[in-house]
Every structure is written in structure tokens, then in C-alpha cells.
Amino acid sequence: MPVRVERVETRSLHGSAPFDRLRVNDILRHTLLAHGAMRRLKRFFQGGLGLAGALLLLALVVISTFPHLFARRDPYAINADARLRPPAAAHPFGTDELGRDVFSRVVWGTRISLGSALLVVGASGTAGTLLGLVAGYFGGRLDEALMRVADVFIAFPALIMAMAMVALLGPGLTNAMLAIMIIWWPQYARLARGQVAAEKVKPYSEAARAVGRRDLGILFRHILPNCWVPILIKATLDIGVAILLTASLSFLGLGARPPTPELGALVTQGREHLLSAWWYSTFPGLVMFVGVLACNLLGDSLRDVLDPVLSTN
């Protein structure tokens, strides 16, 4: 039997034109949502660690976006007369074995490492989330097939699996990024699938089906907005992990190739001069440390602010 929805109209105390009560309810709902968002934003700024992480990550993003404003020297320029010089006013981070400015190479390496991490997390997170949403909502054989494939990838350590993928694809930064994307989507797929499986049986999902909503509309308009918080928190934390994993592949000779100034590659090149030129590997390592720390602080703070259980406590 079709459901009839009647428009409920009433008049204001001064006899003005009628207004829709449903519209008033929408206004009240959006007002409450805005109030909750402001309260969470206030809690986030009150937490010193989360704000520090956000500022550090913002600083790295600005440096990565405009590296030419911070590094005035060519990161590939060779100067044989300035080999392995310690930090000084002319070279704040010293020089390498070819006389190249380490500060410029670290700045441009930050651009490469952070950009690679954001691209890897964005691509794998999007693909895994979409597959998890479909698998969790529709279930059946599709769910079984996707989850068994995900189990195979998750069963192996990430670095070992990435090394195997790069060995098949060939060494290089692009192939290293592609390998990390391939091995990381199952984590987001399982997370999204679990969230959807819990949300699709709740009353609001049943009500949407009862009024004739399409499956995709229910999935993306009603269920997805209630599942994005843990996915966002995991993505924030994974940016730091992606930086380390990309640097690890470069350190093993499977990622960026010389003379590309990627942070992991810089650490690899500097280890041969670690005793005589400590600055060569130290400063790229410190930048990686700051980037990973910023992502962890920001992710933990977002979890504390956005998680409803922790917010209530």
C-alpha cells in the first residue's frame, strides 16, 4: 500500500504566510549539527597535541607545495669544491659527497615523500572503502570473494608484500607507490565492510528501504555519512606509515633511484658517510620523524574528538 506524505502547514502568531513544518525540522537539525561540529572543533583546539600535530603537518604541506620558496639552491647542482661540508650559513644542512646542498634536497625530498604518501593513502583508501561498502551492504558471494582476497593480502607483513610486488613490477618510485596501493586497499575494505554491516540493520536504514529508497542511495546518502569517521582516522594515521614504508623501499634500493631526492633514498646514500658526515642522513631522518609524529598526533586527536564513545566519556 503506497504511503501518502501530507504537507503540514501552519501559520505564525502574526498571521504571516504558511510555512512547512518539515522545513523547520530540517533547519533545526542542521543547527544542531553545526553546534555539534563547533563543539568538536573547540575540543580539538583545546587539545595541545592535536593542534601541534596539525600545525606540523600543515607546515610540511606548505613546504611541499612551495619548495622553491624555501630551497633557493638547485637540489641536483654538483659542486666538487664543496664536498661533505658540515652545516654552515651557506648550507644549513651541509653538503653531500657531490657537493649538493642537503637542505635543498631535503626540502624537495619532503615534497616527493609526502606527496607519495598522500597519493598512496588517497587511492588505496578510496578503492578499499568503495569495495568494502559494496561488499558489506550487498553481502553474498561478492562479499565472500572480496574478503577472502583481502585476507590473503593482510596475512603477510606489509613490507614483505610490498617488496614482492616491487620485485614483480621493477624498482622505482612509481612502482613502489603502486605496490603499496595494492597491498593497502584490503585494510580499508575490511574496515568499511564492518561499519556497513553494522549500520545497514539499524532503524534508519530499514526506514529508508520502507519508503522505497534505492540501494545505492541508501548506501551513499545514509550509511556512508555514519561510517566515515574511523576511515578518516585510519587514513590520517596511515599517511605517516606510508612515508616510512616508501622510505623503507627506497632504503632497500627498491624505491626512488638516484639522483631523486626522496627522504629514504637520502638516508641510504648518507649511511656510507655516517661517521664522517653525520648530517647527511640525520636531517632527512629528522624530517621523516616530524612527519610521522605529526600524523600520529593528528590522528589520535581526531579519534578523541570524533569518536562518539570517547567524546561521551
C-alpha positions in Angstrom: 0.0 0.0 0.0 1.6 3.4 -1.0 2.4 5.8 1.8 0.9 9.2 1.5 3.0 12.1 2.8 0.9 15.1 3.6 2.2 18.6 3.8 1.7 20.0 7.3 1.2 23.8 7.2 0.6 26.2 10.0 0.7 30.0 10.5 2.8 32.1 12.6 1.5 34.1 15.6 1.2 37.3 13.5 -0.8 35.6 10.7 2.0 35.6 8.1 2.3 33.1 5.2 2.2 29.4 6.0 5.4 27.6 6.3 6.4 23.9 6.0 7.0 22.2 9.4 9.2 19.7 7.7 11.4 22.5 6.6 11.6 23.9 10.1 12.7 20.4 11.3 15.4 20.4 8.7 16.6 23.8 9.9 16.7 22.7 13.5 18.6 19.5 12.5 21.2 21.4 10.6 21.5 23.9 13.5 22.2 21.0 15.9 24.7 19.5 13.6 26.5 22.9 13.3 26.5 23.2 17.1 28.0 19.7 17.5 30.7 20.5 14.9 31.6 23.7 16.7 31.8 21.9 20.0 34.1 19.2 18.5 36.2 21.9 16.8 36.6 23.7 20.1 37.7 20.4 21.8 40.2 19.8 19.1 41.8 23.2 19.5 41.8 22.8 23.3 44.0 19.7 22.9 47.5 20.9 22.6 49.0 17.7 21.0 46.4 17.6 18.2 46.9 21.2 17.4 50.6 20.7 17.4 50.3 17.8 15.0 48.0 19.8 12.7 50.4 22.7 12.6 53.4 20.5 11.9 51.6 18.7 9.1 50.4 22.0 7.7 54.0 23.3 7.7 55.2 20.2 5.8 52.3 20.6 3.3 53.3 24.2 2.7 56.9 23.4 2.2 56.0 20.5 -0.1 53.7 22.8 -2.1 56.1 25.7 -2.5 59.6 24.1 -2.2 61.2 26.8 -4.4 60.4 29.4 -1.8 62.4 27.6 0.9 65.2 26.0 -1.1 66.9 28.5 -3.3 69.7 26.2 -4.5 69.3 23.5 -7.2 69.0 20.1 -5.5 70.8 18.5 -8.4 73.6 21.0 -8.8 77.0 19.4 -8.3 79.9 21.4 -6.7 83.1 19.3 -6.4 84.7 22.0 -4.3 82.1 21.7 -1.5 82.1 18.0 -0.9 80.8 16.8 2.5 80.9 20.2 4.2 79.3 20.5 7.6 76.2 22.7 8.3 77.0 26.4 7.9 75.3 29.6 6.9 75.7 28.8 3.2 74.5 25.2 3.6 72.3 24.9 6.7 72.1 21.1 6.4 75.6 20.7 4.9 76.5 19.1 1.6 76.7 15.5 0.3 79.5 13.6 -1.4 78.9 15.5 -4.7 78.7 18.9 -3.1 74.9 19.2 -3.5 73.1 21.2 -0.9 71.4 18.8 1.6 68.9 21.4 2.7 67.5 21.8 -0.8 67.5 18.1 -1.4 65.6 17.5 1.9 63.0 20.2 1.0 62.4 18.7 -2.4 62.5 15.2 -0.9 59.8 16.2 1.6 57.6 17.1 -1.4 58.2 13.7 -3.0 57.8 11.7 0.2 54.7 13.5 1.5 53.1 13.7 -2.0 53.7 10.0 -2.5 52.2 9.1 0.9 49.1 11.3 0.3 48.6 9.7 -3.2 49.0 6.2 -1.8 46.6 6.7 1.1 44.1 8.5 -1.1 44.0 5.9 -3.8 44.1 2.8 -1.6 41.6 4.3 0.9 39.1 5.3 -1.8 39.3 1.9 -3.6 39.2 -0.1 -0.4 36.3 1.9 1.0 34.2 1.6 -2.1 34.8 -2.2 -2.3 34.0 -2.5 1.4 30.8 -0.6 1.1 29.6 -2.7 -1.7 30.6 -6.0 0.0 29.1 -5.1 3.4 25.8 -3.9 2.0 25.0 -6.5 -0.6 26.8 -9.4 1.0 26.6 -12.8 -0.7 29.2 -14.3 -2.9 30.7 -10.9 -3.7 31.3 -10.3 -0.1 32.9 -13.7 0.4 35.2 -13.3 -2.6 36.4 -9.8 -1.7 37.0 -10.6 1.9 39.0 -13.8 1.1 41.2 -11.8 -1.3 41.6 -9.2 1.4 42.6 -11.9 3.9 45.4 -13.1 1.6 46.9 -9.6 1.5 46.5 -8.9 5.2 48.1 -12.3 6.1 51.6 -11.1 5.0 53.6 -8.2 6.6 53.2 -5.0 4.6 56.9 -4.5 3.9 57.4 -8.1 2.7 54.4 -7.9 0.5 55.5 -4.6 -0.9 59.0 -6.0 -1.7 57.4 -8.9 -3.5 55.2 -6.6 -5.6 58.1 -4.3 -6.5 60.2 -7.3 -7.4 57.5 -8.2 -9.9 56.9 -4.7 -11.2 60.5 -3.5 -11.2 62.3 -1.0 -8.9 61.3 2.7 -9.0 59.3 5.2 -7.0 56.2 4.8 -9.2 56.2 1.0 -8.9 56.8 1.3 -5.1 53.7 3.5 -4.8 51.7 1.1 -6.9 52.8 -1.8 -4.8 51.8 -0.1 -1.5 48.4 0.8 -3.0 47.8 -2.8 -4.0 48.6 -4.2 -0.5 46.7 -1.5 1.4 43.2 -1.4 0.0 42.2 -4.6 1.9 42.6 -2.8 5.2 40.1 -0.1 4.2 37.8 -2.7 2.6 37.5 -4.7 5.9 37.0 -1.6 8.0 34.3 -0.2 5.7 32.7 -3.6 5.4 32.4 -3.9 9.1 30.9 -0.4 9.5 28.3 -1.0 6.8 27.3 -4.4 8.2 26.6 -2.7 11.5 24.8 0.3 10.0 22.6 -1.4 7.4 20.4 -3.2 10.1 19.7 0.0 12.1 16.2 1.6 12.1 17.1 4.5 9.8 18.3 2.1 7.1 15.2 0.0 7.4 13.1 3.1 7.2 14.8 4.3 4.0 14.1 0.9 2.4 10.5 1.0 3.6 9.8 4.3 1.8 11.4 2.9 -1.5 14.9 4.4 -1.5 17.3 2.8 -3.9 20.1 0.7 -2.6 22.9 3.0 -3.8 21.0 6.0 -2.4 20.8 4.3 1.0 24.4 3.3 0.9 26.0 6.6 -0.1 23.4 9.1 1.3 22.5 7.4 4.6 25.1 4.8 5.6 28.3 6.3 4.3 28.0 9.5 6.4 27.8 7.3 9.5 30.9 5.3 8.6 33.4 7.9 7.6 34.9 8.7 11.0 37.0 5.6 11.5 38.1 5.6 7.9 39.3 9.2 8.2 41.2 8.5 11.4 42.9 5.4 9.8 43.8 7.4 6.7 45.4 10.2 8.8 47.5 7.6 10.8 48.4 5.8 7.6 50.0 8.9 6.0 52.9 8.5 8.4 53.1 4.8 7.8 53.1 5.4 4.1 56.0 7.8 4.5 58.0 5.2 6.4 57.1 2.3 4.0 58.0 4.3 0.9 61.3 5.4 2.6 61.9 1.7 3.6 61.6 0.6 0.0 63.9 3.4 -1.2 66.4 2.4 1.6 66.4 -1.1 0.3 67.0 0.1 -3.3 63.5 -0.7 -4.5 62.0 2.8 -4.4 63.4 6.1 -5.7 66.5 5.9 -7.7 69.4 8.3 -7.7 69.6 11.3 -8.1 65.9 11.6 -7.0 66.0 13.4 -3.6 63.5 11.2 -1.8 64.0 11.1 2.0 64.5 7.4 2.2 67.0 7.5 -0.6 68.9 10.3 1.1 69.2 8.3 4.2 70.5 5.3 2.2 73.1 7.5 0.4 74.2 9.1 3.7 74.8 5.9 5.6 78.1 5.3 3.8 79.3 8.6 5.4 77.5 8.3 8.7 80.7 8.6 10.8 82.4 11.4 8.8 79.3 13.3 7.7 76.6 12.8 10.3 74.3 15.5 8.8 73.9 13.7 5.5 71.5 11.0 7.0 70.4 12.8 10.2 68.4 15.7 8.7 66.3 13.6 6.2 65.6 11.2 9.1 64.5 14.0 11.4 62.1 15.3 8.7 60.6 11.8 8.4 60.3 11.7 12.2 58.5 15.0 12.3 56.1 14.0 9.5 55.2 10.6 11.2 54.8 12.3 14.6 52.5 14.9 13.2 50.3 12.4 11.5 50.1 10.3 14.7 49.3 13.3 16.9 46.6 14.5 14.5 45.1 11.0 14.1 44.9 10.4 17.8 43.3 13.8 18.4 40.7 13.2 15.6 39.8 9.9 17.2 39.3 11.5 20.6 37.1 14.3 19.1 35.1 12.4 16.5 34.6 9.0 18.2 31.2 9.2 20.0 32.2 6.8 22.8 35.4 8.7 23.6 33.6 12.0 23.3 30.9 10.9 25.7 33.5 9.7 28.2 
